[in-house]
């Protein structure tokens, strides 16, 4: 199941609007809806319709990665990109196994760090 964080979407839009030095009524007018509606989106009370989301994103030059929906893989090393690609292709059973393995590795590293301190 995919959960959408209305608060995060609203916060990103609000920050981008302020960075663009636009008032709510100005952005709302550009987007074709009321400033009251935009206020509710920015405050996380409403999830914007797809059409409004795309319009706001275009006006404010936002990308999905700005919302944390798709990671900006340009910042990742080749090793991280490779691991992400592998994880994406895993079925749920193997994903749980990989998660358990990573947790055990992290616990081992933490244990060894404490032991050597």
Secondary structure per residue as TSV (DSSP state, phi and psi in degrees):
chain	resnum	aa	ss	phi	psi
A	1	X	-	360.0	140.5
A	2	X	-	-108.2	120.4
A	3	X	-	-99.6	137.7
A	4	X	-	-106.2	127.8
A	5	X	-	-91.5	97.4
A	6	X	H	-60.4	-37.6
A	7	X	H	-61.6	-44.9
A	8	X	H	-64.7	-45.3
A	9	X	H	-60.3	-46.3
A	10	X	H	-62.2	-42.1
A	11	X	H	-63.9	-42.7
A	12	X	H	-63.7	-43.8
A	13	X	H	-63.6	-44.3
A	14	X	H	-61.8	-46.2
A	15	X	H	-62.6	-41.7
A	16	X	H	-67.0	-38.1
A	17	X	H	-62.7	-45.2
A	18	X	H	-66.1	-38.5
A	19	X	H	-62.4	-35.1
A	20	X	T	-80.2	-1.5
A	21	X	T	59.1	44.2
A	22	X	-	-110.8	142.4
A	23	X	-	-82.2	159.5
A	24	X	H	-56.4	-46.0
A	25	X	H	-63.4	-32.3
A	26	X	H	-68.3	-48.1
A	27	X	H	-65.0	-42.2
A	28	X	H	-60.7	-42.3
A	29	X	H	-63.5	-43.3
A	30	X	H	-61.8	-36.5
A	31	X	H	-83.5	-17.7
A	32	X	T	91.4	24.9
A	33	X	S	-142.7	179.9
A	34	X	-	-80.3	156.4
A	35	X	H	-67.4	-27.4
A	36	X	H	-64.8	-41.9
A	37	X	H	-64.1	-44.7
A	38	X	H	-61.5	-40.8
A	39	X	H	-59.0	-42.4
A	40	X	H	-67.1	-35.6
A	41	X	H	-66.0	-49.2
A	42	X	H	-62.6	-30.5
A	43	X	T	-89.7	5.8
A	44	X	T	75.4	14.6
A	45	X	S	-84.4	-32.5
A	46	X	S	-119.4	145.7
A	47	X	-	-95.7	123.1
A	48	X	-	-65.6	145.3
A	49	X	-	-60.6	155.1
A	50	X	H	-52.3	-44.7
A	51	X	H	-57.9	-46.3
A	52	X	H	-67.5	-39.8
A	53	X	H	-59.4	-45.1
A	54	X	H	-67.7	-39.9
A	55	X	H	-63.6	-48.5
A	56	X	H	-61.3	-43.7
A	57	X	H	-61.7	-40.5
A	58	X	H	-67.6	-46.1
A	59	X	H	-61.5	-41.4
A	60	X	T	-92.3	2.7
A	61	X	T	57.5	45.6
A	62	X	-	-97.7	149.0
A	63	X	-	-117.0	162.6
A	64	X	G	-56.9	-33.8
A	65	X	G	-64.2	-26.0
A	66	X	G	-64.5	-26.4
A	67	X	G	-93.8	-1.6
A	68	X	T	77.7	14.1
A	69	X	S	-80.2	-41.7
A	70	X	S	-126.9	123.2
A	71	X	-	-64.7	146.7
A	72	X	-	-80.1	92.6
A	73	X	G	-71.5	-9.7
A	74	X	G	-63.0	-25.3
A	75	X	G	-85.6	-6.7
A	76	X	S	-91.1	146.3
A	77	X	-	-70.3	165.5
A	78	X	H	-60.8	-34.8
A	79	X	H	-65.3	-42.2
A	80	X	H	-67.0	-41.8
A	81	X	H	-59.4	-43.2
A	82	X	H	-62.8	-43.8
A	83	X	H	-65.3	-41.9
A	84	X	H	-60.2	-44.7
A	85	X	H	-59.3	-41.7
A	86	X	H	-65.7	-42.7
A	87	X	H	-64.5	-41.2
A	88	X	H	-59.3	-34.8
A	89	X	H	-85.4	-6.5
A	90	X	-	-73.6	145.4
A	91	X	-	-80.3	168.4
A	92	X	H	-61.2	-34.4
A	93	X	H	-65.5	-48.1
A	94	X	H	-69.1	-33.1
A	95	X	H	-61.6	-43.5
A	96	X	H	-62.9	-40.4
A	97	X	H	-62.4	-46.8
A	98	X	H	-61.2	-40.1
A	99	X	H	-62.7	-43.7
A	100	X	H	-62.0	-42.4
A	101	X	H	-62.0	-46.4
A	102	X	H	-61.9	-40.2
A	103	X	H	-62.4	-41.8
A	104	X	H	-65.0	-39.7
A	105	X	H	-63.0	-44.9
A	106	X	H	-62.6	-41.6
A	107	X	H	-63.5	-40.9
A	108	X	H	-63.7	-44.3
A	109	X	H	-62.4	-44.8
A	110	X	H	-63.3	-42.1
A	111	X	H	-61.7	-47.1
A	112	X	H	-65.2	-34.8
A	113	X	H	-64.5	-43.8
A	114	X	H	-66.2	-39.9
A	115	X	H	-64.5	-38.0
A	116	X	H	-87.4	-2.7
A	117	X	-	-82.9	360.0
